[in-house]
Amino acid sequence: MTPRERVLTALEHREPDRVPCDFWAEEPTWRRLLEHVGFADRDRLLDTLEVDVRHLDVPALPEQDLGNGLFQNFWGERYVYQSTPWGPMREDVPGALSTATSLSDLESFSWPTPDQFDYTRLAAQCHRWDQHALLYGFADVWQRPALVRGWEGMFMDMVERPAWVHFLSQKFTDFYRRDYTRAAEVTNGRIDLYLLISDLGSQSGPLMSLAMFRQFVAPYLRQMVDCIHGLGGKVLYHSCGSIRPFIPDLIALGIDLLDPIQPTGPDMAPERLQAEYGGQICFHGGIDMQHLLTHGTPEQVRAEVRRYRDVLGRRGGYILGPTHLFQPDVPPENILAVYGEDRRPGSSGQGA
């Protein structure tokens, strides 16, 4: 199978020749990993690891330097950079609208539009990766608005100022619907997966009640799902944390693929997810970033890859990957171990 055929087969809940895989990494992680393997060609590395998905992108707008180490992006998210041995990592702080005192403050903000972005290089990326499954986007309809508003402000708004939350979420949804439509047009419908993000869980449970999810998040997820399906793509939905109470609603909304299935406890174990939801939704990720990849051995990583491969991938419906972008404190040997195991369900021993 080609990488794209492998992914599309898995998304149809049919078993491909081997479990497909994806690769996500922070920029400092890329630098550390490429230094470890001794070359700088990212495509070469992904090909060596037999990664089946490629991520399309358009150039971001320049960030603003607000002084004193504080930066702001085009959305109004604000952040500082923390140093690591392999390069800076972003750390979020309350955003540009955290001090808003009225709905008009939100309405008068200088919101971005897709017209400000250059989509022209997407076609060349499609040609370059014509044998691979293609993933596009970073649509976030609740969490990113919360970063602009400030987490505390957003949660208070959900109780005291619901119109503010709906305004922000609709503003982001409108942008990303146009963004995804533009990307689909430029690539002649070639994109297979579109990313949709909004974190719903903490380490120990949901960030909000189901009632609040259905009031403040689900309507905007529905708009994005309908848009993506209308473009002929599948929805890869990302939410960190313990989110099992939301999964039936996410299935009902039409989510095709759930990421990153973070192993925060028994509720998020692959065996339970497969028993309860296998065949209803596909899964993406699973290999623990917080403990296993950072502190485990390569053999422990390979053992966990075999577990997820066999539990979630035996009848299709699974794309192997980490439970978040690979972080710079993950030893390169452990990243390579994720992709070094034979990915045929039920097999043993290392692959390529």
N, C-alpha and C positions, 0 to 999 in steps of 0.2 A: 504493500500500500504506500501511496505518497503520504507525507505528513498531513495534508489536508483531508485526504480520504480517511485516514486513521481517526482524526478528530470528529469529522462528520458522522462516521460510523458509530463512535462512542456516544455522540449526542442523540443518536436514534435509539439508544439503549440496545445496541447490538455489539457483540464483542469483536473488536478489530484484531489484527495480527499481534498487537501488543498494546499495552496501556499507553495512550498518548501523554505527553508532558508539556508543561509550560515553564517559563523562567522569568522571575521578577527579581530585581535587585536595585538597591540604592546605588547612587553614583560612587560613593566611597567603596562599596562592596565590589563594584565592577573593577575599580582600580586595583584593589587588593588581589582579586582573583586573577586578573590579567597579568599582574606582576608575578603571581605564583606560577602560572602556566608558561610564562616567558614569551608571550606575543601580545599584540595590541588589537588584533582583528576580532571584533565581537561576533561577526557572522561565523567566522571560523570556529570560535569556541562553541557557539550554539549548535553548529553542524556537528562538531565533535561529540557533543553531549546528546545528539539526536533529539533536539527540542523541536516540537511539532508546530508551535504557535509563534508567530511574529507580531510585534506590537507596532502599529502605525502611529505616527505623530505629526503634528504641525508645530511650527516654531511658536514658543510662548512669547507674550509681550514682555518687554523689559520690566524688571521690578523697580520699585522706587526705594531709594535710600533715604530713610526718614531721620537719620542721624543717631548717634549713640548706640550703634549696633542694631538698630531696628529697621526692618524692611517690610514693604507692602507689595503684594502682587496686584494684578489687574482686577481681581474680585474684591479686594479690600481685606484679604487675610493678612495678618501681621505676624511676624516671626523674627527670631534671632537665630544665629548660627552657632552651634556648639562644635568645638574642634574634636576631631578624632585623628588617630595616626594616619588615616588614609584620606582625609579630606573633611570638609564641614558637613554637618547634619542639621537640618532645620528643626527648630523647636517653636511651636505655636504659642502665641500670646493673644489676649483679647483683640478682636479685629477692629476695623475702622468704624463700625457702627455700634460698638459696645457702649458708647456714651449717648446714643440717640435718646431723645426725650419725646419724640412725636413720630407718628406715621409719616409725616411730611419729610422728616429727616431721612427716612428710608427711601422715599419716592424721589427725592432730589439728589441722591447719590449718583455719581458718574458710572453707570452700569455699562459693562462691555457688551458688544454685539459681535456676531460671527464675521461681520464685514471687516473687522479689524485684523483678521487672521488670514494667513496665506496657506491655502489648501493645495497649491499647485504640486508640491512634491509627493502627495499621496499616490498619484498615478505611477510615478517611478518606483515607489516602494512596493506597490502591488506587483509590478513587473519583476522587480528584484527577487521577491519572495513568492513567485507564482505557484510553487508547489506546496506552500505552507498554508495552514489556517491563519487567517488575519483577524486581529483584534484591534478595535479602535476605541479611543475615548477615555473620558474621566468624568462622566456625568454624575453629579452629586446633588440631590434635591432636598436634603435635610441637614446632613452633617456639615457640609461646606457653608451653607447659610448660617449654621450655628457658630462656625469659626469666625465669620465676619461679624456676627452679632455679639459673640462671646457666649460661651457655654451657659454661664449663669443667667445671662439675659435671655437666652433662647428658652431655657426651661421655665423661667418666670413668665415669659410671654405666652407660653402654652397654657398657662392658667389665667393670667391677668389681661393679656393683650393678644388674643388668638388671631385677630386680623393682621397683626404684624407678621406672625409666623406664615400665614397663608400668602401674604404679599411676597415675602422673601422666597418661599419655596416655589411659588408660581414664576417669579422672576428667573430663577435658576432653571426651572423646567422649560420655560419658553426659549431660553438661550440654547439649552442642550438639544432640544428638538430641532431647532434650526441648524445647529452645529452638526448633528448626526445626519440630517437630510442633505446638507451641503457635502459632507464626506461621502455619502452614498452616491450622490450625483457625480462627483469628480472621479470616483473609482468604478463607475458603471455597475454598482451593486455587488462588487466583489467582496466586500467585508462580510466575514462570517459571524463574528462576535462583537457585540458592543457592551462596554463596561458601564455598569450602573452601581453607584456607591451610596451608602448611608449606614454608618455604624449604628446598630440597635442594641448591642450587648456590652456588658462589662465582663470582668473575669468571673463574676459569681452569678450573673443573671441579667435580665433585661434592663435597659436604661429607662424604659417607659412602660406604661401599661399597654395592654392590647387596645384598650379604648382610645388612648392617645395616639397610638400608632395608626389606628384606622381613621382617626380624625385628621392628623397632621402629616402623615408620611404616605400612607397607602394611596390617596388620590393622585399624588404626583408620581409615585412609582407606576401606577396604572397608565398615566399619560405617556410616560417614557416607554413602558412595555409595548403599548399599542403602536407608538411611533416606530420602535425598533422592528417589531414584527411586520409592520407595514413596509419597511425598507428591505424585507427579506432576510433579516438577521436574527440571531439568537441573543438572549439577554444573559450576560454573566453578571450576577448580582453579588457584590462584596459587602459583607458585614462581619467585623471582628466580634469576638466575645461569645458568650453563652446565649444563643438566640433560638433554641429549640421551640419555645412557645410561639414564635412568629412563623415557623416554617409552613404550617398548613395555609396561612394567609398568603405567604409568598407564592406557594404553589397555585393558589386560587387566582392570584394576580397575573399569573402567566410567566413567572420567572423560569428560565430554562436550566440555568446552571448556577449552583450556589458555591460561593467562595467566602472565606478560606477554610470553613469547617474546623475552626480552632478548637483543639482538644482541651477545653476548660474543665471537663468533668464527665461523668458517665452519660449525661444527656447528649453530649456531642461526640461520643465514641462512634467510630465507623460502623461497628456491629449494630448499634442501636439505630443509627441513621439509615443504614441499609434495610434493616428489618421493617422500619416504620414507613420509609419514604422511597426506597429503591423502586425504580420504575416510574415514579411520579415526577422526579426532578433529578438532574445530574449533579455531580459534585466535582469540585475543583480545589486542590490544595491538600491540606491534612497533615503535612510533615511539620512537627512542632518547632516553632522558631524560638520560643522563650527558654526552653530547657534542653531539649534533645540536640538541636543543631548547634547551640552555643556551647554546651558542656558535654555532650555525648561523644562517643568514639565513632569513627567511620563504620565499624561493624554494627554498632547499635543503630545508626542511621539506616544502613542497608536493611536491617531486620524490620524496622518500622516501614520502610518502603515496601517490603514484601507483604507486610500485614495489610496496608491500605490497597496495594495492588490486588491481593487476593479477595479481600472483603468487598471492596467497592468496584473493582474493575473486572470481575470474572464474567459478568454478562453485559459489559459496556456501561456507559453512564458515569465514567470517571476520567478526569484529567489530573495527572500527578503534578504536585507542586508544593511549595512551602506555604505555611499559614500566614505569610505576609511577604512583602519584598524581603529578599535576603538582606540581613543587616550586616554592617561592617565588622561586628564582633564574632561572626560565624567563621570558624576556621575554613580556609579554602578546601581542605581535604574533605570536610563534611558536605560542602556543596557538591563537590565532584561525586561523593558517595551517593547522593540522591539519584544521580543519573547513571551511575555505574552498575546498578543492579539490573539483571535481566527482567524486563517488564512484561514478559508473558505470564499471565496468571497461572499459578501452580508450579512454576519453574523454580529451580534453585541455582545458586551460583551467580557470578558476576557476568554482566553483558559486555558490550563493547568498551 
